[in-house]
Amino acid sequence: MTEEDKKKKEIQDDLVKNYRKRMDSSALRLSIKNHLRYTRAKDEFSATDYDKYMGLCYAVRDRMVERWSKTQQSYYNEDVKRLVKEAGFSCAFSVKPGINYTGQDLF
């Protein structure tokens, strides 16, 4: 096996292991095909346009979940609540006490 063949195999192995995380077109294509096969139980010949669309949706969802999970983990690691409090910000809107509009005067 030549050095070039080894490099191609290494790239292919990396693609197969991490295809749900990668953002390039070959990884997305592989993810769509796998969702067609294993999530929708269709092959490329029996898949309808809707099946292909759903395969794409699942592939995009996988990537969104991966990034969302990383974001949540970074918030946890950085203790964002503590940082927000230290900066003097509040997530709640300040409402003057005594003003509690419930819409009761409309009836």
Disulfide bonds with the S-S distance in Angstrom:
none
